[in-house]
Amino acid sequence: MSMPVTPAAADAIDTFLTAAGVTKHRALVRRILEAGVGLSTDDTSRLNLKITSAAIEEMRAAFKLFAPYTNTPKVTVFGSARTQSHDPLWANTEKVAQQLSARHWMVVTGAGPGIMEAAADGAGAEKSLGVSIRLPFEEALDAEGNTVDANNVVMKYFFTRKLMLVKESSGFVCLPGGFGTMDETFELLTLQQTGKMDPVPIVLLDRPGGTYWSHFAAFITQELAGGGYISAGDLDRVVITDSAETATAEVLGFWRNYDSLRWVGDELVMRLKATPTAGEIAQLNARFSGLLDSGEIRVTSPLAPEVKDNDRLELPRIVFTPRRRAVGDLDRVIRALNAFASAPPITDARTTPGADR
């Protein structure tokens, strides 16, 4: 937490916000400006100021790109920029993008060649968004320094690019690739394991008969889990397949009954599309008792903070108090809920709860 600005600076910021016509989320905009002023009073170096200003500018451009599609579900596709169009990986990527876009999903990519191009081609121009990276050996900008494609945004930094590739999506399909793909895949697994990201479907998609992800899984199991660096079931939250149809079914099926979650103190509220029966709730409690810190899983009406925020009040929900270190196992509860007879049929698209979810 940065030190507060002086009273005179605070008054000047208020005056500026009023002159700029800032009324919506004014307190948050004020915090951004105060942090900027604080960087100067902290005697921050010119290089660090350049990094900060560029990152904020890049995020603003990306937020603007994604804003019109806030309520449209999106899947991000990761994979190698070196994959050629004759490779079966290309065909599998194009197929899964076609299948998801046909079910009213948008496809997000790194806006490069290879797997990224295959995904964008499969989804079509109107159903794809790109977040590309500016590299010294690639020219992706027009004369004004902007992307030529209105559905793309160009980033200077990998960390801002990865934020946007992950933040906006409700599903991920990873194809074989190099260091970048490994970085993106491990970040997804880390965010899920640590509970820093809401549960989402993650598919590791290979070419028919391919061994890339099976070798990856063997390394995870033998070296990471075997060495005690992760828990034995930490890779269970992903689906490894060589079938585009299976990949599509996993992304869509994950949202069959599960909608969203919210913490209210130590309690976790999980919003659903259909209310589980009493017998199904009993099954959840028997199966996931080890996940609970106290109490039981139970059906509930919206909790007071949800009512105050008008947060998904129309949906049924369950509530429970999980052990904090067990939050990475929430996908198991979601899969159980999706498999119950009470769960509705899989719909064409997930309705995204909102930008602030």
C-alpha positions as CSV (number, residue, x, y, z in Angstrom):
1,M,0.0,0.0,0.0
2,S,1.5,3.3,-1.1
3,M,1.6,6.4,1.2
4,P,-1.3,8.8,0.8
5,V,-0.6,12.0,-1.2
6,T,-0.5,15.4,0.4
7,P,-3.8,17.2,1.1
8,A,-3.0,19.7,-1.6
9,A,-2.3,17.0,-4.1
10,A,-5.5,15.2,-3.1
11,D,-7.5,18.4,-3.8
12,A,-5.8,18.8,-7.1
13,I,-6.6,15.3,-8.1
14,D,-10.3,15.9,-7.1
15,T,-10.3,19.0,-9.2
16,F,-8.8,17.1,-12.2
17,L,-11.3,14.3,-11.9
18,T,-14.2,16.7,-11.9
19,A,-12.8,18.6,-14.9
20,A,-12.3,15.3,-16.7
21,G,-15.9,14.3,-16.0
22,V,-15.0,11.2,-14.1
23,T,-18.0,10.0,-12.1
24,K,-18.1,6.2,-12.6
25,H,-15.7,4.2,-10.3
26,R,-14.2,7.5,-9.3
27,A,-12.5,6.1,-6.2
28,L,-10.7,3.5,-8.2
29,V,-9.6,6.1,-10.8
30,R,-8.4,8.3,-7.9
31,R,-6.2,5.4,-6.6
32,I,-4.6,5.0,-10.0
33,L,-3.7,8.7,-10.1
34,E,-2.5,8.7,-6.6
35,A,-0.3,5.7,-7.3
36,G,1.2,7.6,-10.3
37,V,1.9,10.6,-8.1
38,G,3.4,8.3,-5.5
39,L,5.8,6.9,-8.1
40,S,7.2,10.4,-8.5
41,T,7.6,11.1,-4.8
42,D,9.2,7.7,-4.3
43,D,12.0,8.9,-6.7
44,T,11.2,6.0,-9.0
45,S,13.7,5.6,-11.9
46,R,12.9,6.7,-15.4
47,L,13.0,3.1,-16.6
48,N,10.5,1.9,-14.0
49,L,8.2,4.9,-14.8
50,K,8.4,3.9,-18.5
51,I,7.5,0.3,-17.7
52,T,4.5,1.4,-15.5
53,S,3.1,3.9,-18.0
54,A,3.5,1.5,-20.9
55,A,1.8,-1.3,-19.0
56,I,-1.2,0.9,-18.1
57,E,-1.5,2.1,-21.7
58,E,-1.4,-1.5,-22.9
59,M,-4.0,-2.6,-20.4
60,R,-6.3,0.3,-21.4
61,A,-6.1,-0.7,-25.1
62,A,-6.8,-4.3,-24.3
63,F,-9.7,-3.6,-21.9
64,K,-11.2,-1.4,-24.7
65,L,-10.8,-4.2,-27.2
66,F,-12.5,-6.8,-25.0
67,A,-15.2,-4.4,-23.6
68,P,-17.9,-5.0,-26.3
69,Y,-17.7,-8.8,-25.7
70,T,-18.0,-8.8,-21.9
71,N,-21.0,-11.1,-21.8
72,T,-19.7,-13.4,-24.6
73,P,-17.9,-16.5,-23.4
74,K,-14.4,-16.9,-24.7
75,V,-11.8,-19.6,-25.0
76,T,-8.1,-18.9,-25.3
77,V,-6.0,-21.2,-27.5
78,F,-2.3,-21.5,-26.8
79,G,0.3,-23.3,-29.0
80,S,3.4,-23.0,-31.2
81,A,3.8,-20.2,-33.7
82,R,5.9,-22.6,-35.7
83,T,3.2,-25.1,-36.5
84,Q,2.6,-25.4,-40.3
85,S,-0.7,-25.7,-42.0
86,H,-0.1,-29.3,-43.1
87,D,0.4,-30.4,-39.5
88,P,-2.5,-32.4,-38.0
89,L,-2.2,-30.0,-35.0
90,W,-3.3,-27.2,-37.3
91,A,-6.4,-29.2,-38.4
92,N,-7.3,-30.1,-34.8
93,T,-6.9,-26.5,-33.7
94,E,-9.0,-25.2,-36.6
95,K,-11.7,-27.8,-35.9
96,V,-12.1,-27.0,-32.1
97,A,-12.2,-23.3,-32.9
98,Q,-14.9,-23.9,-35.5
99,Q,-16.9,-26.0,-33.1
100,L,-16.8,-23.5,-30.3
101,S,-17.5,-20.5,-32.4
102,A,-20.5,-22.4,-33.8
103,R,-21.7,-22.6,-30.2
104,H,-21.4,-18.8,-29.8
105,W,-18.0,-18.7,-28.1
106,M,-15.3,-16.3,-29.1
107,V,-11.7,-17.5,-29.6
108,V,-8.8,-15.5,-28.1
109,T,-5.2,-16.1,-29.4
110,G,-1.8,-14.5,-29.3
111,A,-2.5,-13.2,-32.8
112,G,0.6,-14.8,-34.3
113,P,1.2,-17.5,-36.9
114,G,1.0,-21.3,-36.4
115,I,-1.5,-22.5,-33.9
116,M,-2.7,-19.0,-33.3
117,E,-3.5,-18.5,-36.9
118,A,-5.2,-21.9,-37.2
119,A,-7.5,-21.0,-34.2
120,A,-8.3,-17.5,-35.6
121,D,-9.1,-19.0,-39.0
122,G,-11.3,-21.7,-37.5
123,A,-13.3,-19.2,-35.5
124,G,-13.6,-16.6,-38.2
125,A,-12.8,-12.9,-38.1
126,E,-16.0,-11.9,-36.3
127,K,-15.5,-14.6,-33.6
128,S,-11.8,-14.1,-32.8
129,L,-9.7,-11.6,-30.8
130,G,-5.9,-11.3,-30.8
131,V,-3.4,-10.1,-28.2
132,S,-0.1,-10.1,-30.0
133,I,3.4,-9.4,-28.7
134,R,5.8,-6.9,-30.2
135,L,9.0,-8.8,-31.0
136,P,12.3,-7.4,-32.4
137,F,12.2,-9.7,-35.4
138,E,8.5,-9.4,-36.2
139,E,6.7,-6.4,-37.6
140,A,3.0,-6.4,-36.6
141,L,2.2,-2.7,-36.5
142,D,1.0,-0.1,-39.0
143,A,2.7,3.2,-39.7
144,E,0.9,4.8,-36.7
145,G,2.1,2.0,-34.3
146,N,-1.2,0.3,-34.1
147,T,-2.4,-3.2,-35.2
148,V,-3.8,-3.4,-38.7
149,D,-6.6,-5.7,-37.6
150,A,-9.3,-4.0,-35.5
151,N,-9.8,-7.2,-33.5
152,N,-6.1,-7.3,-32.3
153,V,-4.2,-5.4,-29.8
154,V,-0.4,-5.3,-29.6
155,M,1.6,-5.5,-26.4
156,K,5.2,-4.7,-25.6
157,Y,5.3,-6.8,-22.4
158,F,4.6,-10.5,-22.0
159,F,3.1,-9.9,-18.5
160,T,0.4,-7.6,-19.8
161,R,-0.3,-9.9,-22.7
162,K,-0.6,-13.0,-20.5
163,L,-3.0,-11.1,-18.2
164,M,-5.4,-10.4,-21.1
165,L,-5.1,-13.9,-22.6
166,V,-6.0,-15.4,-19.2
167,K,-8.3,-12.8,-17.5
168,E,-11.1,-12.7,-20.1
169,S,-11.5,-16.4,-20.9
170,S,-13.8,-19.1,-19.5
171,G,-11.8,-22.0,-21.0
172,F,-8.4,-22.9,-22.4
173,V,-7.1,-25.2,-25.1
174,C,-3.3,-25.7,-25.1
175,L,-1.6,-27.3,-28.2
176,P,2.0,-28.4,-28.3
177,G,4.6,-25.7,-28.4
178,G,7.9,-24.3,-27.1
179,F,8.9,-22.2,-24.1
180,G,6.1,-19.8,-24.5
181,T,3.4,-22.5,-24.6
182,M,5.0,-24.2,-21.6
183,D,5.0,-20.8,-19.8
184,E,1.3,-20.2,-20.5
185,T,0.3,-23.8,-19.6
186,F,2.2,-23.8,-16.3
187,E,0.8,-20.4,-15.4
188,L,-2.7,-21.8,-15.9
189,L,-1.9,-24.8,-13.7
190,T,-0.4,-22.5,-11.0
191,L,-3.3,-20.1,-11.0
192,Q,-5.7,-23.1,-10.6
193,Q,-3.7,-24.9,-8.0
194,T,-3.3,-21.8,-5.8
195,G,-6.9,-20.6,-6.2
196,K,-5.9,-17.3,-7.7
197,M,-8.2,-18.0,-10.6
198,D,-11.8,-19.2,-10.7
199,P,-12.1,-22.8,-11.9
200,V,-12.1,-23.2,-15.6
201,P,-11.8,-26.1,-18.1
202,I,-8.2,-26.6,-19.4
203,V,-7.7,-29.0,-22.3
204,L,-4.3,-30.2,-23.5
205,L,-5.0,-31.1,-27.1
206,D,-2.5,-33.1,-29.2
207,R,-2.4,-34.4,-32.8
208,P,-4.0,-37.8,-33.3
209,G,-1.7,-40.3,-31.7
210,G,0.6,-37.6,-30.5
211,T,2.8,-38.0,-27.4
212,Y,3.6,-34.4,-26.5
213,W,1.1,-34.1,-23.6
214,S,1.4,-37.7,-22.4
215,H,5.1,-37.1,-22.0
216,F,4.3,-33.8,-20.3
217,A,1.9,-35.7,-17.9
218,A,4.6,-38.3,-17.2
219,F,7.1,-35.6,-16.2
220,I,4.5,-33.9,-14.0
221,T,3.6,-37.2,-12.3
222,Q,7.1,-38.7,-12.0
223,E,9.2,-35.7,-11.2
224,L,6.9,-33.0,-9.7
225,A,4.4,-35.2,-7.9
226,G,6.9,-37.9,-7.3
227,G,9.3,-35.5,-5.8
228,G,6.7,-34.0,-3.5
229,Y,6.7,-30.6,-5.2
230,I,3.0,-30.8,-6.0
231,S,0.1,-33.0,-4.8
232,A,-0.6,-36.3,-6.6
233,G,-3.9,-35.2,-8.1
234,D,-2.9,-31.7,-9.3
235,L,-3.0,-32.6,-12.9
236,D,-6.4,-34.2,-12.6
237,R,-8.0,-30.8,-13.3
238,V,-6.9,-30.9,-17.0
239,V,-8.2,-33.1,-19.8
240,I,-5.5,-34.6,-22.2
241,T,-6.9,-35.6,-25.6
242,D,-6.1,-35.8,-29.3
243,S,-9.7,-35.2,-30.3
244,A,-11.1,-31.8,-31.2
245,E,-14.6,-33.1,-30.3
246,T,-13.5,-34.2,-26.8
247,A,-11.9,-30.8,-26.3
248,T,-15.0,-28.9,-27.3
249,A,-17.2,-31.2,-25.1
250,E,-14.9,-30.5,-22.1
251,V,-15.1,-26.7,-22.5
252,L,-18.9,-26.7,-23.0
253,G,-19.6,-29.4,-20.4
254,F,-17.7,-27.7,-17.6
255,W,-20.4,-25.0,-17.7
256,R,-23.3,-27.4,-17.8
257,N,-24.5,-26.6,-14.3
258,Y,-21.8,-24.5,-12.7
259,D,-22.1,-20.8,-13.2
260,S,-19.7,-18.8,-10.9
261,L,-18.5,-18.6,-7.3
262,R,-18.0,-15.9,-4.7
263,W,-16.3,-15.8,-1.3
264,V,-18.3,-14.4,1.5
265,G,-16.0,-14.4,4.5
266,D,-14.8,-18.0,4.9
267,E,-17.8,-19.4,3.1
268,L,-17.7,-20.2,-0.6
269,V,-20.9,-19.7,-2.6
270,M,-21.2,-21.7,-5.8
271,R,-23.9,-20.5,-8.2
272,L,-25.6,-23.1,-10.4
273,K,-28.1,-23.4,-13.2
274,A,-30.2,-26.1,-11.4
275,T,-30.7,-26.9,-7.7
276,P,-29.2,-30.3,-6.6
277,T,-31.6,-32.7,-5.0
278,A,-31.3,-33.6,-1.3
279,G,-29.8,-37.0,-2.3
280,E,-27.2,-35.3,-4.5
281,I,-26.3,-32.9,-1.7
282,A,-25.8,-36.0,0.6
283,Q,-23.5,-37.5,-2.1
284,L,-21.5,-34.3,-2.2
285,N,-21.0,-34.3,1.5
286,A,-20.0,-37.9,1.6
287,R,-17.5,-37.5,-1.3
288,F,-16.0,-34.2,-0.4
289,S,-15.9,-34.2,3.4
290,G,-12.1,-34.0,3.3
291,L,-12.3,-30.7,1.4
292,L,-14.4,-29.0,4.1
293,D,-12.9,-27.0,7.0
294,S,-16.2,-27.2,8.9
295,G,-19.9,-27.8,8.5
296,E,-21.5,-29.3,5.4
297,I,-22.3,-28.4,1.8
298,R,-25.9,-27.1,1.8
299,V,-28.3,-25.4,-0.6
300,T,-28.8,-21.7,0.3
301,S,-30.6,-18.6,-0.8
302,P,-28.4,-15.6,-1.8
303,L,-26.3,-14.4,1.1
304,A,-26.6,-10.8,2.4
305,P,-23.5,-9.5,0.5
306,E,-24.8,-11.0,-2.7
307,V,-28.2,-9.4,-2.2
308,K,-26.5,-6.1,-1.5
309,D,-24.6,-6.3,-4.8
310,N,-27.5,-7.8,-6.8
311,D,-25.1,-10.6,-7.7
312,R,-26.6,-13.4,-9.7
313,L,-29.7,-13.5,-7.4
314,E,-31.8,-15.4,-9.9
315,L,-29.6,-18.5,-9.7
316,P,-29.7,-21.4,-7.2
317,R,-26.6,-21.9,-5.1
318,I,-24.8,-24.1,-2.6
319,V,-22.5,-22.8,0.1
320,F,-19.7,-24.5,2.2
321,T,-16.5,-23.6,4.0
322,P,-13.6,-25.3,2.3
323,R,-10.1,-25.7,3.7
324,R,-8.1,-22.8,2.2
325,R,-5.4,-25.1,0.9
326,A,-8.1,-27.2,-0.9
327,V,-9.4,-24.5,-3.2
328,G,-7.5,-26.0,-6.1
329,D,-9.8,-29.0,-5.8
330,L,-13.0,-27.1,-6.5
331,D,-13.1,-28.4,-10.0
332,R,-13.9,-31.8,-8.6
333,V,-17.0,-30.4,-7.0
334,I,-18.0,-28.7,-10.2
335,R,-17.6,-31.9,-12.2
336,A,-19.7,-33.8,-9.7
337,L,-22.4,-31.1,-9.9
338,N,-22.3,-31.3,-13.7
339,A,-22.7,-35.0,-13.7
340,F,-25.8,-35.1,-11.5
341,A,-29.2,-36.0,-13.0
342,S,-30.5,-32.6,-11.9
343,A,-28.0,-30.8,-14.1
344,P,-29.6,-29.2,-17.2
345,P,-28.6,-30.1,-20.8
346,I,-25.5,-28.4,-22.1
347,T,-26.4,-25.1,-23.7
348,D,-24.8,-23.5,-26.7
349,A,-22.9,-20.8,-24.7
350,R,-22.1,-19.8,-21.2
351,T,-23.4,-16.4,-20.1
352,T,-20.5,-14.7,-18.5
353,P,-21.4,-13.2,-15.1
354,G,-19.7,-9.9,-15.9
355,A,-16.4,-8.0,-16.2
356,D,-15.8,-7.9,-12.4
357,R,-16.3,-11.6,-11.8
